[in-house]
Amino acid sequence: MDSIIEKVFYTYFDRKASDKSISKIKNEIEVIKKQLKKTFSKKQRKLLLRIEDKKDLINEISSSESFIAGFKIGLKVGFEVNED
């Protein structure tokens, strides 16, 4: 992730991750995962971890692409406003 837009995205994303409501949801997810893992075999836990990794990757790609698209739209609007 070398582009400036991606760097700005991750700066924004990290700040949003510290939001209390997001932290609360993350904590709830962790509690549920721990409860679920207790009932799983080793193979099932590995499969759950793979699912979580793929889900996180999808979320990261989707969030990044959405942010970049919004940022580009914002830049275009800014350029159009300043053309006058």
N, CA, C and O atoms as a Tinker XYZ file with bonds, in Angstrom:
   336  protein
     1  N      0.836000   -1.175000    0.000000    73     2
     2  CA     0.000000    0.000000    0.000000    64     1     3
     3  C      0.888000    1.248000    0.000000    63     2     4     5
     4  O      1.231000    1.783000    1.054000    81     3
     5  N      1.244000    1.689000   -1.180000    73     3     6
     6  CA     2.196000    2.783000   -1.273000    64     5     7
     7  C      1.570000    4.123000   -1.633000    63     6     8     9
     8  O      2.205000    5.160000   -1.444000    81     7
     9  N      0.344000    4.133000   -2.146000    73     7    10
    10  CA    -0.211000    5.404000   -2.608000    64     9    11
    11  C     -0.604000    6.290000   -1.430000    63    10    12    13
    12  O     -0.923000    5.806000   -0.344000    81    11
    13  N     -0.573000    7.576000   -1.669000    73    11    14
    14  CA    -0.911000    8.555000   -0.631000    64    13    15
    15  C     -2.360000    8.397000   -0.195000    63    14    16    17
    16  O     -2.683000    8.577000    0.979000    81    15
    17  N     -3.232000    8.061000   -1.140000    73    15    18
    18  CA    -4.639000    7.873000   -0.790000    64    17    19
    19  C     -4.778000    6.707000    0.191000    63    18    20    21
    20  O     -5.543000    6.794000    1.151000    81    19
    21  N     -4.050000    5.631000   -0.044000    73    19    22
    22  CA    -4.116000    4.478000    0.855000    64    21    23
    23  C     -3.551000    4.828000    2.236000    63    22    24    25
    24  O     -4.057000    4.355000    3.253000    81    23
    25  N     -2.511000    5.650000    2.271000    73    23    26
    26  CA    -1.954000    6.065000    3.566000    64    25    27
    27  C     -2.963000    6.907000    4.346000    63    26    28    29
    28  O     -3.114000    6.743000    5.557000    81    27
    29  N     -3.649000    7.807000    3.646000    73    27    30
    30  CA    -4.673000    8.624000    4.292000    64    29    31
    31  C     -5.808000    7.732000    4.784000    63    30    32    33
    32  O     -6.336000    7.936000    5.878000    81    31
    33  N     -6.180000    6.749000    3.978000    73    31    34
    34  CA    -7.242000    5.818000    4.369000    64    33    35
    35  C     -6.888000    5.122000    5.674000    63    34    36    37
    36  O     -7.706000    5.079000    6.593000    81    35
    37  N     -5.693000    4.581000    5.765000    73    35    38
    38  CA    -5.327000    3.830000    6.962000    64    37    39
    39  C     -5.192000    4.738000    8.181000    63    38    40    41
    40  O     -5.427000    4.296000    9.306000    81    39
    41  N     -4.822000    5.988000    7.976000    73    39    42
    42  CA    -4.799000    6.932000    9.093000    64    41    43
    43  C     -6.215000    7.155000    9.597000    63    42    44    45
    44  O     -6.460000    7.136000   10.803000    81    43
    45  N     -7.139000    7.365000    8.683000    73    43    46
    46  CA    -8.546000    7.563000    9.048000    64    45    47
    47  C     -9.116000    6.292000    9.666000    63    46    48    49
    48  O     -9.806000    6.357000   10.684000    81    47
    49  N     -8.840000    5.152000    9.073000    73    47    50
    50  CA    -9.388000    3.879000    9.536000    64    49    51
    51  C     -8.931000    3.581000   10.956000    63    50    52    53
    52  O     -9.730000    3.123000   11.773000    81    51
    53  N     -7.676000    3.828000   11.264000    73    51    54
    54  CA    -7.171000    3.567000   12.611000    64    53    55
    55  C     -7.882000    4.436000   13.647000    63    54    56    57
    56  O     -8.174000    3.969000   14.748000    81    55
    57  N     -8.160000    5.683000   13.310000    73    55    58
    58  CA    -8.867000    6.560000   14.249000    64    57    59
    59  C    -10.288000    6.075000   14.469000    63    58    60    61
    60  O    -10.783000    6.093000   15.596000    81    59
    61  N    -10.947000    5.643000   13.406000    73    59    62
    62  CA   -12.316000    5.167000   13.529000    64    61    63
    63  C    -12.373000    3.864000   14.329000    63    62    64    65
    64  O    -13.360000    3.610000   15.021000    81    63
    65  N    -11.337000    3.043000   14.245000    73    63    66
    66  CA   -11.329000    1.767000   14.962000    64    65    67
    67  C    -11.324000    1.972000   16.464000    63    66    68    69
    68  O    -11.736000    1.085000   17.210000    81    67
    69  N    -10.865000    3.127000   16.917000    73    67    70
    70  CA   -10.809000    3.382000   18.349000    64    69    71
    71  C    -12.143000    3.897000   18.895000    63    70    72    73
    72  O    -12.290000    4.093000   20.101000    81    71
    73  N    -13.092000    4.111000   18.020000    73    71    74
    74  CA   -14.410000    4.578000   18.429000    64    73    75
    75  C    -15.022000    3.589000   19.424000    63    74    76    77
    76  O    -14.896000    2.376000   19.255000    81    75
    77  N    -15.681000    4.104000   20.452000    73    75    78
    78  CA   -16.210000    3.261000   21.524000    64    77    79
    79  C    -17.215000    2.234000   21.028000    63    78    80    81
    80  O    -17.187000    1.083000   21.464000    81    79
    81  N    -18.091000    2.625000   20.138000    73    79    82
    82  CA   -19.111000    1.681000   19.675000    64    81    83
    83  C    -18.486000    0.530000   18.890000    63    82    84    85
    84  O    -18.924000   -0.615000   19.004000    81    83
    85  N    -17.473000    0.832000   18.104000    73    83    86
    86  CA   -16.784000   -0.218000   17.353000    64    85    87
    87  C    -16.030000   -1.125000   18.316000    63    86    88    89
    88  O    -16.041000   -2.346000   18.157000    81    87
    89  N    -15.387000   -0.548000   19.295000    73    87    90
    90  CA   -14.662000   -1.347000   20.284000    64    89    91
    91  C    -15.597000   -2.283000   21.040000    63    90    92    93
    92  O    -15.243000   -3.427000   21.325000    81    91
    93  N    -16.778000   -1.798000   21.358000    73    91    94
    94  CA   -17.750000   -2.622000   22.066000    64    93    95
    95  C    -18.168000   -3.815000   21.208000    63    94    96    97
    96  O    -18.241000   -4.941000   21.702000    81    95
    97  N    -18.435000   -3.577000   19.954000    73    95    98
    98  CA   -18.824000   -4.651000   19.041000    64    97    99
    99  C    -17.688000   -5.653000   18.879000    63    98   100   101
   100  O    -17.920000   -6.862000   18.874000    81    99
   101  N    -16.465000   -5.156000   18.748000    73    99   102
   102  CA   -15.310000   -6.057000   18.627000    64   101   103
   103  C    -15.165000   -6.930000   19.859000    63   102   104   105
   104  O    -14.859000   -8.117000   19.745000    81   103
   105  N    -15.380000   -6.359000   21.034000    73   103   106
   106  CA   -15.304000   -7.137000   22.271000    64   105   107
   107  C    -16.371000   -8.218000   22.306000    63   106   108   109
   108  O    -16.099000   -9.350000   22.704000    81   107
   109  N    -17.583000   -7.873000   21.893000    73   107   110
   110  CA   -18.665000   -8.851000   21.847000    64   109   111
   111  C    -18.338000  -10.000000   20.895000    63   110   112   113
   112  O    -18.602000  -11.163000   21.201000    81   111
   113  N    -17.770000   -9.670000   19.757000    73   111   114
   114  CA   -17.380000  -10.694000   18.790000    64   113   115
   115  C    -16.335000  -11.630000   19.394000    63   114   116   117
   116  O    -16.416000  -12.847000   19.229000    81   115
   117  N    -15.361000  -11.064000   20.087000    73   115   118
   118  CA   -14.312000  -11.880000   20.699000    64   117   119
   119  C    -14.880000  -12.834000   21.746000    63   118   120   121
   120  O    -14.459000  -13.988000   21.829000    81   119
   121  N    -15.829000  -12.358000   22.542000    73   119   122
   122  CA   -16.459000  -13.214000   23.559000    64   121   123
   123  C    -17.191000  -14.369000   22.883000    63   122   124   125
   124  O    -17.077000  -15.518000   23.310000    81   123
   125  N    -17.936000  -14.065000   21.837000    73   123   126
   126  CA   -18.677000  -15.096000   21.117000    64   125   127
   127  C    -17.723000  -16.093000   20.470000    63   126   128   129
   128  O    -17.962000  -17.299000   20.510000    81   127
   129  N    -16.631000  -15.587000   19.867000    73   127   130
   130  CA   -15.648000  -16.484000   19.241000    64   129   131
   131  C    -15.044000  -17.435000   20.263000    63   130   132   133
   132  O    -14.879000  -18.622000   19.980000    81   131
   133  N    -14.713000  -16.933000   21.442000    73   131   134
   134  CA   -14.136000  -17.778000   22.482000    64   133   135
   135  C    -15.112000  -18.868000   22.900000    63   134   136   137
   136  O    -14.720000  -20.020000   23.087000    81   135
   137  N    -16.367000  -18.512000   23.045000    73   135   138
   138  CA   -17.385000  -19.490000   23.407000    64   137   139
   139  C    -17.526000  -20.557000   22.319000    63   138   140   141
   140  O    -17.642000  -21.748000   22.610000    81   139
   141  N    -17.512000  -20.112000   21.077000    73   139   142
   142  CA   -17.660000  -21.019000   19.953000    64   141   143
   143  C    -16.458000  -21.952000   19.829000    63   142   144   145
   144  O    -16.614000  -23.148000   19.585000    81   143
   145  N    -15.267000  -21.399000   19.997000    73   143   146
   146  CA   -14.046000  -22.198000   19.869000    64   145   147
   147  C    -13.975000  -23.322000   20.904000    63   146   148   149
   148  O    -13.398000  -24.378000   20.643000    81   147
   149  N    -14.553000  -23.093000   22.051000    73   147   150
   150  CA   -14.542000  -24.117000   23.098000    64   149   151
   151  C    -15.276000  -25.384000   22.657000    63   150   152   153
   152  O    -14.963000  -26.481000   23.120000    81   151
   153  N    -16.237000  -25.230000   21.776000    73   151   154
   154  CA   -17.032000  -26.371000   21.324000    64   153   155
   155  C    -16.475000  -27.019000   20.062000    63   154   156   157
   156  O    -16.958000  -28.071000   19.643000    81   155
   157  N    -15.468000  -26.405000   19.453000    73   155   158
   158  CA   -14.929000  -26.893000   18.179000    64   157   159
   159  C    -13.727000  -27.800000   18.369000    63   158   160   161
   160  O    -12.991000  -27.693000   19.351000    81   159
   161  N    -13.544000  -28.699000   17.404000    73   159   162
   162  CA   -12.322000  -29.494000   17.342000    64   161   163
   163  C    -11.213000  -28.607000   16.767000    63   162   164   165
   164  O    -11.461000  -27.484000   16.329000    81   163
   165  N    -10.004000  -29.127000   16.778000    73   163   166
   166  CA    -8.860000  -28.366000   16.260000    64   165   167
   167  C     -9.066000  -28.021000   14.781000    63   166   168   169
   168  O     -8.788000  -26.900000   14.355000    81   167
   169  N     -9.547000  -28.978000   14.016000    73   167   170
   170  CA    -9.781000  -28.753000   12.585000    64   169   171
   171  C    -10.853000  -27.684000   12.376000    63   170   172   173
   172  O    -10.716000  -26.830000   11.500000    81   171
   173  N    -11.900000  -27.729000   13.163000    73   171   174
   174  CA   -12.967000  -26.740000   13.050000    64   173   175
   175  C    -12.482000  -25.350000   13.437000    63   174   176   177
   176  O    -12.889000  -24.361000   12.828000    81   175
   177  N    -11.612000  -25.265000   14.450000    73   175   178
   178  CA   -11.057000  -23.967000   14.841000    64   177   179
   179  C    -10.209000  -23.373000   13.733000    63   178   180   181
   180  O    -10.245000  -22.166000   13.491000    81   179
   181  N     -9.437000  -24.232000   13.052000    73   179   182
   182  CA    -8.623000  -23.759000   11.931000    64   181   183
   183  C     -9.507000  -23.241000   10.798000    63   182   184   185
   184  O     -9.204000  -22.220000   10.180000    81   183
   185  N    -10.597000  -23.951000   10.532000    73   183   186
   186  CA   -11.523000  -23.504000    9.490000    64   185   187
   187  C    -12.172000  -22.168000    9.865000    63   186   188   189
   188  O    -12.335000  -21.289000    9.019000    81   187
   189  N    -12.536000  -22.028000   11.130000    73   187   190
   190  CA   -13.106000  -20.762000   11.597000    64   189   191
   191  C    -12.104000  -19.623000   11.422000    63   190   192   193
   192  O    -12.471000  -18.528000   10.997000    81   191
   193  N    -10.860000  -19.881000   11.746000    73   191   194
   194  CA    -9.820000  -18.866000   11.599000    64   193   195
   195  C     -9.642000  -18.474000   10.130000    63   194   196   197
   196  O     -9.465000  -17.298000    9.814000    81   195
   197  N     -9.689000  -19.455000    9.248000    73   195   198
   198  CA    -9.567000  -19.159000    7.819000    64   197   199
   199  C    -10.742000  -18.307000    7.338000    63   198   200   201
   200  O    -10.567000  -17.383000    6.544000    81   199
   201  N    -11.937000  -18.627000    7.828000    73   199   202
   202  CA   -13.114000  -17.830000    7.466000    64   201   203
   203  C    -12.950000  -16.396000    7.954000    63   202   204   205
   204  O    -13.230000  -15.451000    7.216000    81   203
   205  N    -12.497000  -16.231000    9.191000    73   203   206
   206  CA   -12.300000  -14.897000    9.754000    64   205   207
   207  C    -11.267000  -14.111000    8.961000    63   206   208   209
   208  O    -11.453000  -12.923000    8.698000    81   207
   209  N    -10.180000  -14.772000    8.581000    73   207   210
   210  CA    -9.138000  -14.104000    7.797000    64   209   211
   211  C     -9.672000  -13.631000    6.449000    63   210   212   213
   212  O     -9.398000  -12.506000    6.032000    81   211
   213  N    -10.426000  -14.479000    5.774000    73   211   214
   214  CA   -10.980000  -14.109000    4.467000    64   213   215
   215  C    -12.013000  -12.992000    4.607000    63   214   216   217
   216  O    -12.074000  -12.088000    3.773000    81   215
   217  N    -12.825000  -13.058000    5.669000    73   215   218
   218  CA   -13.816000  -12.010000    5.921000    64   217   219
   219  C    -13.113000  -10.670000    6.166000    63   218   220   221
   220  O    -13.529000   -9.635000    5.646000    81   219
   221  N    -12.052000  -10.708000    6.959000    73   219   222
   222  CA   -11.297000   -9.484000    7.234000    64   221   223
   223  C    -10.661000   -8.921000    5.969000    63   222   224   225
   224  O    -10.616000   -7.705000    5.779000    81   223
   225  N    -10.174000   -9.799000    5.111000    73   223   226
   226  CA    -9.575000   -9.359000    3.854000    64   225   227
   227  C    -10.625000   -8.693000    2.961000    63   226   228   229
   228  O    -10.361000   -7.650000    2.363000    81   227
   229  N    -11.808000   -9.291000    2.872000    73   227   230
   230  CA   -12.891000   -8.699000    2.088000    64   229   231
   231  C    -13.251000   -7.324000    2.636000    63   230   232   233
   232  O    -13.414000   -6.373000    1.871000    81   231
   233  N    -13.375000   -7.217000    3.943000    73   231   234
   234  CA   -13.714000   -5.929000    4.563000    64   233   235
   235  C    -12.643000   -4.885000    4.296000    63   234   236   237
   236  O    -12.957000   -3.727000    4.021000    81   235
   237  N    -11.384000   -5.286000    4.377000    73   235   238
   238  CA   -10.293000   -4.345000    4.143000    64   237   239
   239  C    -10.299000   -3.846000    2.702000    63   238   240   241
   240  O    -10.172000   -2.647000    2.455000    81   239
   241  N    -10.446000   -4.760000    1.761000    73   239   242
   242  CA   -10.459000   -4.380000    0.341000    64   241   243
   243  C    -11.661000   -3.487000    0.048000    63   242   244   245
   244  O    -11.535000   -2.462000   -0.623000    81   243
   245  N    -12.814000   -3.881000    0.549000    73   243   246
   246  CA   -14.032000   -3.106000    0.315000    64   245   247
   247  C    -13.927000   -1.707000    0.909000    63   246   248   249
   248  O    -14.277000   -0.725000    0.254000    81   247
   249  N    -13.454000   -1.612000    2.134000    73   247   250
   250  CA   -13.310000   -0.310000    2.787000    64   249   251
   251  C    -12.307000    0.570000    2.060000    63   250   252   253
   252  O    -12.540000    1.762000    1.859000    81   251
   253  N    -11.205000   -0.022000    1.674000    73   251   254
   254  CA   -10.173000    0.733000    0.971000    64   253   255
   255  C    -10.687000    1.253000   -0.365000    63   254   256   257
   256  O    -10.496000    2.424000   -0.695000    81   255
   257  N    -11.338000    0.384000   -1.134000    73   255   258
   258  CA   -11.859000    0.804000   -2.434000    64   257   259
   259  C    -12.932000    1.880000   -2.281000    63   258   260   261
   260  O    -12.987000    2.822000   -3.071000    81   259
   261  N    -13.770000    1.740000   -1.281000    73   259   262
   262  CA   -14.818000    2.733000   -1.034000    64   261   263
   263  C    -14.213000    4.075000   -0.660000    63   262   264   265
   264  O    -14.640000    5.117000   -1.158000    81   263
   265  N    -13.219000    4.048000    0.217000    73   263   266
   266  CA   -12.562000    5.289000    0.624000    64   265   267
   267  C    -11.878000    5.958000   -0.564000    63   266   268   269
   268  O    -12.003000    7.168000   -0.755000    81   267
   269  N    -11.163000    5.179000   -1.356000    73   267   270
   270  CA   -10.441000    5.726000   -2.509000    64   269   271
   271  C    -11.426000    6.347000   -3.502000    63   270   272   273
   272  O    -11.184000    7.436000   -4.023000    81   271
   273  N    -12.531000    5.653000   -3.761000    73   271   274
   274  CA   -13.541000    6.200000   -4.679000    64   273   275
   275  C    -14.100000    7.511000   -4.141000    63   274   276   277
   276  O    -14.237000    8.477000   -4.891000    81   275
   277  N    -14.422000    7.556000   -2.859000    73   275   278
   278  CA   -14.935000    8.785000   -2.252000    64   277   279
   279  C    -13.920000    9.899000   -2.273000    63   278   280   281
   280  O    -14.267000   11.056000   -2.509000    81   279
   281  N    -12.666000    9.563000   -2.029000    73   279   282
   282  CA   -11.594000   10.551000   -2.043000    64   281   283
   283  C    -11.429000   11.147000   -3.444000    63   282   284   285
   284  O    -11.263000   12.357000   -3.597000    81   283
   285  N    -11.476000   10.291000   -4.457000    73   283   286
   286  CA   -11.347000   10.760000   -5.836000    64   285   287
   287  C    -12.512000   11.679000   -6.207000    63   286   288   289
   288  O    -12.324000   12.704000   -6.862000    81   287
   289  N    -13.708000   11.300000   -5.780000    73   287   290
   290  CA   -14.875000   12.153000   -6.047000    64   289   291
   291  C    -14.694000   13.507000   -5.362000    63   290   292   293
   292  O    -14.986000   14.549000   -5.948000    81   291
   293  N    -14.215000   13.487000   -4.130000    73   291   294
   294  CA   -13.957000   14.732000   -3.409000    64   293   295
   295  C    -12.938000   15.602000   -4.116000    63   294   296   297
   296  O    -13.101000   16.819000   -4.197000    81   295
   297  N    -11.881000   14.975000   -4.631000    73   295   298
   298  CA   -10.876000   15.741000   -5.376000    64   297   299
   299  C    -11.473000   16.358000   -6.643000    63   298   300   301
   300  O    -11.203000   17.516000   -6.963000    81   299
   301  N    -12.274000   15.588000   -7.353000    73   299   302
   302  CA   -12.906000   16.106000   -8.581000    64   301   303
   303  C    -13.807000   17.289000   -8.267000    63   302   304   305
   304  O    -13.791000   18.292000   -8.981000    81   303
   305  N    -14.588000   17.176000   -7.207000    73   303   306
   306  CA   -15.448000   18.281000   -6.799000    64   305   307
   307  C    -14.600000   19.497000   -6.453000    63   306   308   309
   308  O    -14.928000   20.616000   -6.848000    81   307
   309  N    -13.517000   19.286000   -5.721000    73   307   310
   310  CA   -12.625000   20.380000   -5.357000    64   309   311
   311  C    -12.021000   21.066000   -6.563000    63   310   312   313
   312  O    -11.927000   22.293000   -6.600000    81   311
   313  N    -11.609000   20.281000   -7.556000    73   311   314
   314  CA   -11.052000   20.860000   -8.759000    64   313   315
   315  C    -12.099000   21.657000   -9.536000    63   314   316   317
   316  O    -11.810000   22.735000  -10.054000    81   315
   317  N    -13.322000   21.116000   -9.613000    73   315   318
   318  CA   -14.396000   21.827000  -10.327000    64   317   319
   319  C    -14.745000   23.138000   -9.650000    63   318   320   321
   320  O    -14.990000   24.136000  -10.327000    81   319
   321  N    -14.770000   23.153000   -8.348000    73   319   322
   322  CA   -15.080000   24.377000   -7.607000    64   321   323
   323  C    -14.002000   25.417000   -7.805000    63   322   324   325
   324  O    -14.298000   26.607000   -7.912000    81   323
   325  N    -12.754000   24.986000   -7.856000    73   323   326
   326  CA   -11.629000   25.916000   -7.992000    64   325   327
   327  C    -11.364000   26.348000   -9.421000    63   326   328   329
   328  O    -10.515000   27.212000   -9.640000    81   327
   329  N    -12.059000   25.781000  -10.410000    73   327   330
   330  CA   -11.855000   26.163000  -11.807000    64   329   331
   331  C    -12.412000   27.555000  -12.107000    63   330   332   333
   332  O    -11.988000   28.202000  -13.065000    81   331
   333  N    -13.338000   28.003000  -11.307000    73   331   334
   334  CA   -13.975000   29.309000  -11.571000    64   333   335
   335  C    -13.041000   30.441000  -11.422000    63   334   336
   336  O    -13.431000   31.593000  -11.612000    81   335
